[in-house]
Amino acid sequence: MVKKYFQQMSLNDAVFNMPKYLQKTLYESWAQPFQEVIFPAINEDRFSVLYSDKPSRPNSPVNVIPGALILKEIFQLSDEELIGSIYFDTRFQYALRLTSEDRPPISINSFTNFRVRNYDYYEQTGIDLIQEEIEDLSKLIADVLEIKGDKVRVDSLMIASSCRNLSRIELVYTVNAHFIKKLDKIDKALIPEECLVYLEKGHKNETIYKTRDKSSESKLEFLLKQSKLLYDAALEVNSKITDTEEFMMLKRMPGEQTKNDDDDFDNLTPNEIEPKENSEISPDSLQNPSDPDATYRYKYGDNIGYTANLVEQFDDENGIIKTYDLKPNIYSDQQFSNDTIEKLSVEQNQNEILQMLIDGTYFSIDLAKKALSKGIELIPGELTGRKPDDSKLSYGSTFIVDKKENVISACFKGHEPVSTNYDEEKEIYTAKFSKDICAECECIELCRIKVQKQINTVRFSKKRYMSDTIREKMDTKEYTQLANQRAGVEGLPSVFRRCYNVDRMPIRGLVRSKIWFGFKVAASNVKKLFKRHKTVPA
């Protein structure tokens, strides 16, 4: 049963019994803006779905737990250290409005149980309650700091999984060994005789590091054959084994590590198993059974894990992370860009334009068109792809498109076409110009118009025109000054690595990693509030 816990300070509150100079010190500390702004804004009702409606022993205060977990990330504490701070540090008690309590109504299990409930709810519904809460708090902080919502800047960062990088041989051996250990617990008789050696001490080192290949069989082929033996043995028994996580890893591996089709795998013999070449292994294949969601990507070196996307609302003085996401690291920046456009458009006023400052990898003409239709203007710092031929004028600088009629209305010299048309299906502009007028133009050699026998013709796509127009804008001083403002978000990856240890989170899996990362985002935002109050903790 959810216990609503709107803490009020009693007349006997410990703070009232402090000497005045200690009260002053407390009120000037980081605890004051936290208890005044952040704590009362935590929405207890949001988390009511995690608890039973039936009468039962009351849970720990729901608003205290996420509040405490934000403080944990600000001060980079373990759960044990966090509990100690709540019990022994009056600032923590004051920040969480617990100074009137005889004993803080929370234990170390409160944090673990709260996280587990959120993990399970996320996996069952796809709803991240922590993200919803943190994004609501970010709106509040942005309002307090008076940050206008007309500009955002976007960047991504790679986040390493805490799992070890395994070679293919180590991976196959580990999957086999985990499944054999599971069989040993259920019924040792189910383990094929050839695989009993996995239970012997030192077998892993002997197999992976010390043994040499025998005849034409490689270690990898030999281990994959054993995987097939184990797979066949599991299919002969009930779902008690085939429903286990260890079997799911064993079942997943053939399609990723062998050339054999998944559908035919059941009918093959172990001797028919053929491993793929290294170059054929997909980046989204299993990297380590301890973190099955982690994927592989080469970016400034080998990376196994996830990628985070950060969208920062900012002004000249402050920036608050408005929204964020975490995906496997093979998720592209353009996919993040599309997701961000969709999310921001929900609250975007169509009568106003939101400027979204992005890196060139987030940009495409299709995304720019989609964004504009939703009241968002993409501002790339540069464009990817081949640059147009500089020996000719661009379509964007040479021809004028009437936005209302959506046709070519003139060339940049002011000459109107004889006829003009726009193919909506193919999104192609076409216009015909008088040969006599073009012949007298001093720019004819630089113009992209096609000279023909009876009349000159120009034809180009809407994508090309938009691309040229953007490149023209990018050469202006005003655009450069605006695009340069994105540089502020590029420091966030370093902050999250140095201050919040994102590459050393003590959990694995996409859902768990995203929830832990969310509290780090909240910590980053709340510290901006502390800075406003000049109470940033060391």
C-alpha positions in Angstrom: 0.0 0.0 0.0 1.4 3.4 -1.0 1.9 5.7 2.0 1.5 9.4 1.0 4.2 11.2 2.8 4.0 14.9 2.8 6.6 15.7 5.4 5.8 18.7 7.7 8.3 20.1 10.2 7.0 19.6 13.8 7.5 22.1 16.6 10.1 19.7 18.0 12.0 19.5 14.8 15.7 19.1 15.2 16.4 22.2 13.1 14.4 24.5 15.4 16.6 23.3 18.3 19.8 24.2 16.6 21.9 27.3 17.5 21.1 30.1 15.1 24.5 30.0 13.4 24.0 26.3 12.6 20.6 27.1 11.2 22.1 29.8 9.0 24.7 27.4 7.8 22.0 24.8 7.0 19.8 27.3 5.1 22.8 28.5 3.0 23.8 24.9 2.1 22.7 22.8 -0.9 20.0 21.2 1.3 17.9 24.3 1.2 17.1 24.5 -2.6 16.7 20.7 -2.6 14.1 20.6 0.1 12.5 23.8 -1.1 12.3 23.2 -4.9 13.0 19.5 -5.8 11.6 17.4 -3.0 8.0 18.8 -2.9 7.9 18.4 -6.7 8.5 14.7 -6.7 5.2 13.1 -7.8 4.3 10.2 -5.5 1.2 9.4 -7.5 3.3 8.5 -10.5 4.8 5.6 -8.6 1.5 4.3 -7.1 1.3 1.7 -9.9 4.3 0.0 -8.4 2.5 -0.8 -5.2 -0.5 -2.9 -4.2 -3.9 -1.2 -3.5 -4.6 -3.8 -0.8 -4.2 -2.9 2.9 -0.7 -3.9 3.9 2.3 -2.7 5.8 3.0 0.8 4.6 6.0 1.2 2.3 8.9 3.6 2.8 7.9 7.2 1.7 7.8 7.1 -2.1 9.1 10.7 -2.5 12.0 10.1 -0.2 13.5 7.2 -2.3 13.9 9.0 -5.7 15.0 12.1 -3.9 17.7 10.2 -2.0 18.8 8.4 -5.2 19.3 11.8 -6.9 21.5 12.9 -3.9 23.4 9.6 -4.2 24.4 10.5 -7.8 25.3 14.1 -6.8 27.7 13.0 -4.2 28.7 9.7 -5.9 27.8 7.5 -2.9 27.2 3.8 -2.7 23.8 2.7 -1.3 25.5 2.0 2.1 27.1 5.4 2.2 23.7 7.0 1.2 22.0 5.4 4.1 24.8 6.5 6.4 24.4 10.1 5.2 20.6 10.0 5.7 21.0 8.8 9.3 24.0 10.9 10.4 24.0 14.0 8.2 21.4 16.7 9.1 21.7 18.2 5.6 20.5 15.0 4.0 17.7 14.7 6.5 16.7 18.4 6.0 16.8 18.0 2.2 14.5 15.0 2.4 12.3 16.6 5.1 13.1 14.0 7.7 14.4 16.2 10.5 11.1 15.7 12.4 11.4 11.9 12.4 12.7 10.0 15.3 14.3 7.6 12.9 14.5 7.9 9.1 11.8 5.6 7.7 14.0 4.0 5.1 16.5 1.1 4.8 19.1 0.0 2.3 16.5 -2.5 0.9 14.2 0.4 0.1 16.5 1.5 -2.8 16.9 -2.0 -4.2 13.2 -2.8 -4.0 12.3 0.5 -5.6 14.7 0.0 -8.5 13.4 -3.6 -9.1 9.8 -2.4 -9.2 10.7 0.2 -11.8 12.7 -2.4 -13.8 9.8 -4.8 -13.9 7.2 -2.2 -14.7 9.4 -0.8 -17.5 9.8 -4.3 -19.1 6.1 -5.1 -18.7 4.8 -1.8 -20.1 7.6 0.0 -21.9 7.0 3.0 -19.6 10.0 4.5 -17.8 8.6 6.1 -14.7 12.0 7.4 -13.7 12.4 9.2 -17.0 9.0 10.8 -16.7 9.8 12.1 -13.2 13.2 13.4 -14.1 11.9 15.2 -17.2 9.2 16.8 -15.2 11.8 18.0 -12.7 13.9 19.4 -15.6 10.9 21.5 -16.6 10.7 22.8 -13.1 14.4 23.6 -12.9 14.3 25.3 -16.3 11.4 27.5 -15.0 13.3 28.4 -11.8 16.4 29.3 -13.8 14.3 31.2 -16.3 15.7 29.3 -19.3 13.5 30.0 -22.4 12.4 27.0 -24.4 13.1 28.3 -27.9 16.5 26.5 -28.4 17.8 23.0 -27.6 21.2 21.4 -28.5 21.8 17.7 -28.9 24.7 15.3 -28.5 25.3 11.6 -27.8 27.9 9.7 -25.9 29.0 6.1 -25.8 28.5 4.3 -22.5 30.5 1.1 -21.9 28.9 -1.9 -20.4 30.5 -3.3 -17.3 30.7 -6.7 -18.9 34.1 -7.9 -20.1 35.0 -7.9 -23.8 35.1 -11.6 -24.8 36.7 -13.3 -27.8 34.4 -15.5 -29.8 36.0 -18.6 -28.2 35.5 -17.2 -24.7 31.9 -16.2 -25.6 30.9 -19.7 -26.9 32.6 -21.4 -24.0 30.9 -19.1 -21.4 27.5 -19.7 -22.9 28.1 -23.4 -22.8 29.4 -23.3 -19.3 26.5 -21.3 -17.9 24.0 -23.7 -19.4 25.9 -26.7 -18.1 25.9 -25.2 -14.6 22.2 -24.8 -14.9 21.7 -28.4 -15.9 23.9 -29.5 -13.0 21.5 -27.8 -10.6 18.4 -29.2 -12.2 19.6 -32.7 -13.1 23.2 -33.6 -13.8 22.2 -36.7 -15.8 21.0 -34.3 -18.5 24.5 -33.2 -19.3 26.0 -34.9 -22.4 29.0 -37.1 -21.4 31.3 -35.0 -23.7 30.4 -31.9 -21.7 30.9 -33.1 -18.2 34.5 -31.8 -18.3 33.1 -28.3 -18.0 32.5 -29.0 -14.4 36.1 -29.8 -13.7 38.3 -27.1 -12.1 40.7 -25.4 -14.5 38.8 -26.7 -17.6 38.2 -23.1 -18.9 41.9 -22.2 -18.8 42.9 -25.5 -20.4 40.3 -25.2 -23.2 40.7 -21.5 -24.1 44.3 -20.7 -23.4 46.4 -23.9 -23.3 45.1 -26.4 -25.7 46.2 -26.4 -29.4 43.9 -27.0 -32.3 43.6 -30.7 -33.2 43.7 -31.8 -36.9 41.3 -29.5 -38.9 39.1 -28.6 -36.0 39.5 -25.2 -34.4 38.7 -24.5 -30.8 35.7 -22.4 -32.0 34.3 -25.2 -34.2 34.8 -27.7 -31.3 33.0 -25.5 -28.8 30.1 -24.8 -31.3 29.7 -28.6 -31.7 29.3 -28.9 -28.0 26.7 -26.1 -28.1 24.7 -28.2 -30.5 25.0 -31.3 -28.2 23.7 -29.2 -25.3 20.9 -27.7 -27.4 19.7 -31.1 -28.5 19.8 -32.4 -24.9 17.7 -29.5 -23.7 15.0 -30.1 -26.4 14.5 -33.6 -25.1 13.2 -32.5 -21.7 10.4 -30.2 -20.5 10.2 -26.4 -20.5 11.8 -26.2 -17.0 15.1 -26.0 -18.9 14.1 -24.4 -22.2 12.5 -21.5 -20.4 15.7 -20.6 -18.6 17.7 -17.6 -19.4 20.8 -19.8 -19.9 19.0 -21.8 -22.6 17.8 -18.6 -24.3 21.5 -17.5 -24.7 22.4 -21.0 -26.1 19.5 -20.8 -28.5 20.4 -17.3 -29.7 24.0 -18.0 -30.4 23.8 -20.3 -33.5 22.1 -17.7 -35.7 24.8 -15.2 -34.8 28.0 -17.4 -34.7 27.4 -20.0 -37.4 26.5 -20.0 -41.1 23.6 -22.4 -40.4 20.1 -21.0 -40.6 18.2 -20.8 -37.4 15.2 -22.8 -38.8 17.4 -25.6 -39.9 19.5 -25.8 -36.7 17.3 -28.3 -35.1 17.8 -30.8 -37.9 21.6 -30.5 -38.1 24.2 -32.8 -36.6 27.1 -31.4 -34.6 29.5 -32.2 -37.4 27.5 -30.0 -39.8 28.0 -26.8 -37.7 30.1 -24.2 -39.6 31.2 -21.0 -37.8 30.9 -17.6 -39.6 34.0 -15.6 -40.5 34.8 -12.8 -38.1 33.7 -10.2 -40.7 30.3 -11.8 -40.9 29.4 -11.3 -37.2 26.7 -8.7 -36.7 27.3 -5.8 -34.3 24.0 -6.6 -32.5 25.1 -10.2 -31.8 25.6 -11.4 -28.2 28.8 -9.9 -26.8 28.6 -11.3 -23.3 25.8 -13.4 -21.7 26.1 -11.3 -18.6 24.8 -8.3 -20.6 22.7 -9.6 -23.5 21.5 -6.2 -24.5 24.9 -4.7 -25.1 26.0 -4.3 -28.7 29.3 -3.7 -30.5 30.4 -0.6 -32.3 33.7 0.8 -33.4 33.9 4.5 -32.7 37.3 5.9 -31.6 38.1 2.3 -30.6 36.1 -0.8 -29.7 32.9 -0.1 -27.7 30.6 -2.7 -26.2 27.5 -1.3 -24.5 25.1 1.6 -25.1 24.7 5.1 -26.4 22.9 7.9 -24.7 21.3 10.9 -26.3 21.1 14.2 -24.5 18.8 17.1 -25.4 19.8 20.3 -23.5 17.5 23.4 -23.2 19.8 26.4 -22.8 20.4 30.1 -22.7 23.6 32.2 -22.4 24.1 31.2 -18.8 22.6 27.8 -18.1 21.7 24.5 -19.7 19.3 21.9 -18.4 18.9 18.4 -19.9 15.4 18.5 -21.1 15.1 14.9 -22.3 17.4 11.9 -22.8 17.4 8.4 -24.1 19.6 5.2 -23.9 19.8 2.6 -26.7 22.2 -0.1 -27.8 25.3 1.6 -29.2 24.4 0.6 -32.8 21.5 3.1 -32.7 22.3 5.9 -35.1 22.3 9.7 -34.5 19.7 10.1 -37.2 17.4 7.6 -35.3 17.9 9.7 -32.2 17.2 12.8 -34.2 13.9 11.4 -35.4 12.9 10.3 -31.9 13.8 13.7 -30.5 11.7 15.5 -33.2 8.7 13.3 -32.3 9.1 13.9 -28.6 9.6 17.7 -28.7 6.8 18.2 -31.2 4.2 16.9 -28.6 4.6 20.1 -26.6 5.7 22.4 -29.4 3.6 25.5 -30.1 3.0 25.4 -33.9 3.0 29.3 -33.9 6.6 29.3 -32.7 9.8 27.8 -34.0 12.0 25.6 -31.8 15.6 25.7 -33.0 17.4 22.3 -32.6 21.2 22.6 -32.8 22.7 19.4 -34.0 25.8 17.7 -35.4 25.8 16.8 -39.1 25.3 13.1 -38.3 21.9 14.0 -36.9 20.8 15.7 -40.1 19.1 14.6 -43.3 16.8 16.6 -45.6 13.9 14.2 -44.8 14.4 14.9 -41.1 14.6 18.6 -41.8 11.3 18.5 -43.7 9.6 16.5 -41.0 10.9 18.8 -38.2 9.7 21.9 -40.0 6.2 20.4 -40.4 6.2 20.1 -36.6 7.5 23.6 -35.8 11.1 22.6 -35.3 14.1 24.0 -37.3 17.2 21.8 -37.5 20.4 23.8 -37.3 23.3 21.5 -38.3 26.9 22.7 -37.7 27.9 21.0 -40.9 26.5 18.7 -43.5 27.7 15.2 -44.2 28.0 13.8 -47.7 29.7 15.1 -50.9 29.9 18.8 -51.3 28.5 20.3 -54.6 30.7 21.4 -57.4 32.1 24.9 -56.7 32.6 25.6 -60.4 28.8 26.2 -60.7 26.4 28.3 -58.7 24.1 26.2 -56.5 20.4 25.7 -57.2 19.7 27.4 -53.8 21.6 30.6 -54.7 20.5 30.7 -58.4 16.7 30.1 -58.3 13.9 31.5 -56.2 11.1 29.2 -55.1 7.8 30.8 -54.2 7.0 29.2 -50.8 3.2 29.8 -51.2 2.9 28.4 -54.7 5.8 26.0 -54.3 7.2 26.6 -57.8 10.3 28.3 -59.2 9.2 31.9 -59.5 12.5 33.5 -60.9 16.2 33.2 -61.1 18.4 35.3 -58.8 18.7 38.0 -61.6 15.0 38.5 -61.4 14.1 36.8 -64.7 10.8 34.9 -64.6 10.4 31.5 -66.3 8.2 31.0 -69.3 6.6 28.0 -67.5 7.1 26.4 -64.1 5.9 23.2 -62.5 6.3 21.1 -59.3 5.8 17.3 -59.3 4.4 16.6 -55.9 4.9 12.8 -56.2 8.5 13.0 -57.2 9.2 16.3 -55.4 10.9 17.8 -58.5 10.9 21.4 -59.5 11.0 22.2 -63.3 11.1 25.6 -65.0 11.8 26.8 -68.6 13.5 30.1 -69.4 13.8 32.1 -72.6 17.0 31.4 -74.5 17.4 35.1 -75.5 17.3 36.3 -71.9 19.8 33.6 -70.7 22.1 34.4 -73.6 22.5 38.0 -72.4 23.1 37.0 -68.8 26.7 37.3 -67.6 26.3 34.3 -65.2 25.3 31.8 -67.9 28.6 29.9 -67.6 28.1 29.5 -63.9 24.4 28.7 -64.1 23.1 25.1 -63.8 20.4 25.7 -66.4 20.5 23.2 -69.3 20.7 25.0 -72.7 18.5 23.3 -75.3 17.5 24.0 -78.9 14.2 25.9 -78.3 14.2 26.8 -74.6 16.4 26.5 -71.6 15.4 24.2 -68.8 16.3 23.7 -65.2 15.2 20.7 -63.1 16.1 19.8 -59.5 14.7 18.0 -56.5 13.3 19.6 -53.4 15.9 17.8 -51.3 18.7 19.3 -53.4 17.2 22.8 -53.2 16.9 22.5 -49.4 20.4 21.2 -49.1 21.8 24.1 -51.2 19.7 26.6 -49.2 21.1 25.4 -45.9 24.6 25.5 -47.2 24.0 29.1 -48.3 22.8 29.9 -44.8 25.7 28.2 -43.2 28.1 30.7 -44.8 26.4 33.7 -43.1 27.7 35.2 -39.9 24.3 34.9 -38.1 24.1 31.2 -38.8 27.7 30.5 -37.7 27.1 32.3 -34.4 23.9 30.3 -33.8 25.4 26.9 -34.8 28.5 27.6 -32.6 26.2 27.6 -29.5 25.9 23.9 -29.8 29.5 23.6 -28.5 28.2 23.8 -25.0 26.6 20.4 -25.1 29.7 18.8 -26.3 31.2 19.0 -22.8 28.5 16.9 -21.3 30.0 13.5 -22.3 33.1 14.4 -20.4 31.1 15.5 -17.4 29.2 12.3 -17.2 32.3 10.2 -17.5 34.4 12.2 -14.9 31.7 13.2 -12.4 29.1 10.5 -12.7 31.2 7.4 -13.8 28.7 6.4 -16.5 31.2 3.8 -17.9 31.4 2.1 -14.5 27.7 1.6 -13.6 27.4 -1.5 -11.4 24.5 -3.0 -13.3 24.0 -4.6 -16.7 21.1 -4.6 -19.3 19.5 -1.8 -21.2 16.6 -1.2 -18.8 18.7 -1.1 -15.6 21.3 1.0 -17.3 18.8 3.5 -18.5 17.2 3.9 -15.1 20.6 4.4 -13.4 21.6 6.8 -16.1 18.4 8.8 -15.5 19.4 9.5 -11.9 22.7 10.8 -13.2 20.9 13.2 -15.6 18.8 14.4 -12.6 21.9 15.0 -10.6 23.4 17.1 -13.4 20.3 19.2 -13.6 19.9 19.6 -9.8 23.5 20.8 -9.5 22.6 23.6 -11.9 19.9 24.7 -9.4 22.5 24.5 -6.6 24.8 26.7 -8.6 22.0 29.3 -8.9 21.8 29.3 -5.1 25.7 29.3 -4.9 25.6 26.1 -2.9 27.2 23.6 -5.3 28.7 20.7 -3.2 32.3 19.9 -3.7 
